[in-house]
Amino acid sequence: MGQIHEECGVFGVYSPERADVASLAYYALYALQHRGQESCGIVVNDDGLFNFHKDTGLVNEVFGAETLRKLGQGNIAVGHVRYGTTGGSQRSNAQPIVVNHRKGRMALAHNGNLVNSQELREELELGGAIFQTTSDTEAIAYVIVQERLKAASIEEAVSRAMDKLEGAYSLVLTSPTKLIGVRDPNGFRPLCLGKTRVGAYVLASESCALDAVGAGFVRDIEPGEIVVIDKNGVNSITGRCNECDSTLCVFEFIYFSRPDSVLDGSSVHIARQRAGAFLALEHPVQADIVIGAPDSGLDAALGFARQSGIPYDIGLIKNKYIGRTFISPTQELRENEVKIKLNAIRSVVEGKRVVLVDDSIVRGTTSRRTVMLLRDAGATEVHMRISAPPFVNPCYYGTDIDSKETLIANNHTIPEIAEIIGADTLGYLSLENVTKLAVGCKRGFCTACFGGGYPTREPSAANKDRFACKISENEEHKHGK
């Protein structure tokens, strides 16, 4: 866990005419690839007939031209990219989840993490449910289906299911005739609505996915809102809005979302520049250049440079062709791995006092290697600046921060961390200023991982299943099961 990951990205499209909705979903998932690189999937709904394909791998690895062709045309498509924080990375956990039941079919894609997933799963299993995956998304699907068997419509079933769901969930799902988007009452994860020039409506985790399919931004889905899209247009159900204070994950602005996205009325690019500006005011330093750790630290570095008056430059180059399956076959090569993924530009940093801006420090391993790269390239001083407060708590809402024990900030003071990573000085953004980044944002923020308090109750099983499942998968493989 050298860096933080987010759970996933979701997308849905409703076309008034039968169309190549699979290709729209493909382009949207490509735009959302940064939100999950473990697996992906697309379901095409052709008048109630569901065709789908999902697998582990990147979007371009899972979906070739022939695979997309076989998905065929339809009116509705639902897509998903996943990085699993609950459940392992095996193929069975790929989404969307497709369910058959007495009243038809349903396909569901989920972004977020429930705090009561274990209780729901146990209750469902005692009632006879048989789970095919280890993700909490399947529990959500079961709860909705249970309610659908008693409800007059799929939207009523979703509304009833929300009584039982606790935690973070932005959902996109399709019934035989409808596309539905749902955002939990806290609004932990983003979800927005767009419309194409030909009249197709789309739902997506980020506005950058709307741009990728030629859709104009309509609005953000409100926390607690259910949006129903069918042949009659868009219908909004707002009875669960304002049930609680909205708490959008502030790390969406710091790291998760693409810089070209706009979340709840605020530009991610501008928010990151403001983080850098606040850092320059909170932790000034005498230096020659400011550089950012690619790609997440670049905007904040630019903001730091503008505020401080220290020149900005590109001092680190990222190898864009490493891919998710990069493996170091020997210990010697593993030690050089950072040089394969990242390299310093000697002509920029040699003989210079460098300010290095990054988004976070988890365990300190990656930061230490990056600082060492700069020193090896001739930097005389390296001053580390982090555009977020220190991580001190686990996240239960879809961010891959699993326990206090693994977080370096819980075991060392800031001067000690600076010494561990080899930096001359180290400065973090304050908790006070991290909530001021998103200009124009209409939401409050969740800052629980920074010590700001949990907006919901904590789960009874505090250690997330993802890591336990990883171990069990490895053991099964080892024993040939």
N, C-alpha and C positions, 0 to 999 in steps of 0.2 A: 504494500500500500504506500508507494512512494509519492503518489499524488491522489487528489480527491476525484471521485467519479460520481456521476448522477445516474439515476435509474434508467430513464428512457425518454423517447419522444413518440407522440401519437399524431395520427392524421386521419381525416375522413373527408370524403367528397360525395355530394349528392348532385347528380346531373338530371335535369328534367327530361332529357332525351338519352336513349341508350348510346353509350360512348365508350371510348378507350380509357376508362377510369383507372385501369391498372397502371398505365403509363404515368398518369397524373400522380398516383400514389408513389410510384417509383422515384420521380423527380423530387417529390416532397421529402421522402425518406432520405434521399441523398443530401438534401439541405439540412436535415436533422441528424445526420450521421454522428456529429459531435456529441450527441446526447446518449449514444449507446453503440458499442462496437462488438458486442458478443453475438447477437442474433437479430434477425429481422423477419418480417412477414407481411403479406398482403392478402386480404380476402376481397374477392369481387362478388357482389350480389347482383345477379341477373334475374330480376323478377322473382325473388325468393329462392333461386338456385345458387348455392354458394360454391364458388371455386376458390381454392386457396393454396398458397405455397409459403412455407417458412422453414428456416434452417439457421444453424450457427454460421457466423461469418458476416462480412461487410455487405452492404447493399449490392455493390457491383459483383461480388462473389456469389451471392445467393440468386440474383436475378439476371439471367442472360436474356437475349432477345427471344429465344425459343420458349423460355419459361414464362415470360410476359405474354407471349402470343397465346399460350395454352390457357392462361387465366381468362382470356376472352373479354368480351365487352359486357357492360352492365350499366345500371343506374347509380349504384352505390359501391364504394370501396372503402375499406378501413386498413390502415397500415401502422406498423410499429417498428421501432428500433430499440434494442434493449441492452442495458448494462444492469445485471441483476444484483440488487442489494438484499433481496430475500429469495432464497432458492438458489440452486446452482446454475451453471451455464450450459447444461446439457440441452440437446435439441428439444426435448419434451417441454421445456420452459419457454421456448420461443412463442411469441404472440403475433397476431391476435389469437385468442382462445375461441374456438368454435364449439357451440353447444346445440344439441338437438333436444327438443322437448315436445310435449303434447301439443302446444300451440304454435309450433314452428321451429325456427332456428334463430340463433343469435351469435354474433361475433363481437368480441370485446377486446379493446386495447386499453392498457392502464399505465399511467405515469404517477408514481408516488409510492407510499408505503403505509400500510395500516398499522396502528398500534394494538389493535385487538385481533390480529389475524390468527393467532394461536387459539384463542377462545372460540372464534368462529369456526375454525377448522375442526376442533374437537367436538363442538356441538353438531356440526354437519355430519361428521363421521359416525357419531352416536345415532344419528337419524338415518343412517344407511348410505350416505354419500361415499363414493369411491373416487379418490383423487388420483389423477394421472400426472400431476406436476407437483413441485415443491414450492411454487410461488403463491403469494397471497392473492394474485389476480384470479385464480381459479375459485377461491372462496367467494370473491365478489360476484363472479359469474353464477355460482350456485345460489347465492342469496337472491340475486335478481330473478333467476328462473323460478325459485320457490314462490316469490311474490307474484311473478307473472301468471302462474297457474291459478291464482286467486283474483288477480286484478283484471279490469276491463281493457287495459291498454298497457303497452310496454313502458310508456312514460309514468303511468301510475305505479307500475311495479318498481321502476327505478326510484321514484320518490319514497316509496315504502322501504326499499332496501337501504336508503340513506339513514334511516333510523338506527340501523344495525352497524353501519360502517363508521369507524373512528380513525382519524388520522388524515393522511394526504392521499387524494385521488383525483386526478383529472382523467376522465374516461371519454372514449369515443367508441360507440357501439352501433351495430346495425341489426334491426329486426328484418323480416322479409320486405317491409315497405318503408321503413323510416331510418334516418340517420340521427343519432342522438349524441349530444355532448353534455358532459356533467363536470362541474367543478365543486370540490368539497367546500363546506361553509367557511373554512379558514382561508381558502384560496392559496394553499401552500405552493402549488405548481401552476404555471401559466397555461392558458388555453384561449385561443382567439378565433374569431369568425371572419371569413373573407368571401368574396364573390367574384367569379370570373366574368369576362366580357360576354360569354354565351349564356350566362345565367346559372351556372353551377355554383353551389355553395360548398365551402370547404371549412373544416375545423383543423387547427394545428396547434402544437405546443408553442411554436414561435412564429412571429410574423415573417421571418426569413423564408419559411416554407411556402407562404402565400406568394411571395415574390417569385419563387422557383416555378410555380405553376401558372403564373400570369394572373393571379387573383388580387384584387384590391382589398385593402384592409377595411372591414366594416366596424368591428368593435371587439373589445375583450369580453369574454364570458365572465359574468359576475360570480364571486364566491357564493356557493349555494345554489346557483342557477342550473336549470335543466333546459337545454335548447333542443327542440324537436324540429327536424327538417323532413318534409315529405312533399307530395304533389301540390299541397295547398300553400307551400312556402315555409316560413320560419315562425315557429311558435315558442315563446319563452315562458317558462314556469318559474316564478320567483318567490314562491311561498317559503322557501328555506333560506333566502337571502337575509342578511343582517341578523342571523341567529347568534353570531359571535363576532368578535373583532377579527378583521382580516389580517392574516399573518403570512404574506408572501415570503418565500425563502429569499433572504437577502443575498445569498451566495449565487442566485441566478444572475445578479448584476455583476458580481465579482468575477465569476468564472464560468458557470455552466452555459449560459446563453451566448449565441453568436453576437459579435459587436454590432452587426447590421440589423439586429432585431430591436423592436420596441415592445416593452412589457408594461402592461397596465398604464400606458400613457407616457412612459419614460424611455429614452434612448439608452441602450446598454453601453454604447460607445462613449457617450457623454458621462455616464455614471462612472465608468472606469477612469476617465480622465480626471474627474472630480476626486476620486480616491487618491490618485497620485498627487493632486494639488494639496489635499488635506495632509498627506504624508510629508510633503515638503514643509508645510507649516508646523506640523507636530514634531518632526525629526529633521531639522536643518543640518547640513553638513557641508564642509568645504571639499569640493571635488572638481574634477576636470570634465567628466562626461557622465551622462545618465544613459543606461541601457535597460532593456526589458528582457525578461526570460520569455522566449517565444513559446506559444503565441499569446498566452493569457496575460503576460505582464507588459505587453507593448503599449497598450492604451494608457495604462497607469503610469508607465515610464514617461510617456509624452506629457501627461499632466504634471508630473513631478518636475520635469525640465522647464516647462513653461512658467510654473509658479516660482521655481527657485532661480531661474535665469542661467542654470548650468546647461551647456549644449547637450542636445539629444543625438544619439547615434545608434546604429545597428552594430552591436558588439558580439552577438551570438547568432549562429545560423543553425536552423533545425533541418535535419534530413527528412524530407517529406515522403520518402519512399520506404521507410522502415516497416510500416504496417504493424498490425496487431499480432502477427505470428512470429515476430522476430525472436530467435532463440540463440543464446550464447552457448555453444557446445562445450566449452571448457572454462575452468575457473579463471584462467588468465584472460580469456576473451571477455568473460563476464565483468571483470574489473575494468575493462576498457569500453564497456557498453555505452557509457555516457558520451564517449568520444565518437561513437558511431551515430548516436542520435542527435548529438549537439556538439558544435565546435565553435571556438572563439576566433574572432578576426584579429589577428595579432597587430595589424597596422592600426587598428582602432584603439586597442586597450594597452598596448605596450608603453610603459613609462607613465601611465595615467592613474589618477585616483578615480576609481569607478564607483558609481552608485548603481547597484543591481536591484531592479524592482521585479517582484514576483507576487503571485496571488496568495500563496499559503506555504506554511511549513508543517508537515505532518509528523514524520519521524526524524527528519533532518538529513536523511541519506542523500536525496537528490540535491538538496541545497549545498551540502558539503562538496559533492562532486562538481557542481557548477562553479562554486567559488574556486575550487582547485584548478579548474580549466582556465579561469581568468588569470590566476596567479602564474600558471605555467606559460600563459601567453604574454606575460610581462607586466601585468597590472601591479602597481606598487601598493595600492590600497583597494579593498573591496568593502563597500558599505551596503549592507543588505537592508532593503525596505520592503515590507509586506503590506499589500493593499487590503488586508483584512485583519481583524483582531486574532489573537492566538486561539487555536482550537483547544477547548478544555472539557467538552462534553460530547458524548455520542449523539448522532442524529437518528431519529426514528421515523423520518418523513421522506426517505428516498435518497439520502446522501450517504456515500460509503465511508462513514466514520463510525467504527463499531464499538470501541471501548476506550475508557480513559487511560488504561494502562499503556496503550500504544502511542499516545499523544505526547510528543516531546515537551510541550508547554506545561504538562502536569507534573513533570519530573525534574524540571530545571528552570532556573530563573532566566530572564532574557539575556543578561551578560554571559551566563553559562551556555546558553544556546548559541550565542555568537561565537564563543570559543570552540564549541563542538563543530560548527559548520565552517570554521576558519575565517569568519568575517571580522573586520576591524570594529564595526559597530553594527547594531541591529535595531530596527524600529518597526513596530506594528501600528496599523491604523487603530484608533481608539473605538471602543464600542459606541461612544456617543456620536462620532462622525460617520460610522458605517451606515447609520440609518438616515443620513442626510445625502446619500449619493444620488438617489433617483429623483431628479427634478421633475415635477409634474406627475409623479406617481400618486395614484389615489388610494394606495393601500398602506396598512401597517406592515411590519416585517417580523418574521421569525428570526431571532438571533440566539436560539437555544444552544447551538454548538459553540458559541462564543461566551456562554455564561449568562445569557439574557433571560433565561427561564423558559420552560416548555409551555406552549399554548394549550396542550392537551395533557391528559394523564400519561404517564410513562407505561410502556408495556410491561406485563408481569414477567415475561422472558426477555431480559434486557439485552442479551447477546443475540445478534441477528442470525437467522438461520443460514444466511449465505455462506458463512465461514464454516459452520458445522457441516453443511451439505457438501462443501468443497472437500472436506476431510473424508466424509463418508464415500464420496464418489471415488476419491483416490484409493481408499481401502478396497472398494469393490473391484476396481481395476486391478489392484495388486493381487487380489485373491481370485481373479478370474470370474467374478460373479456378473 
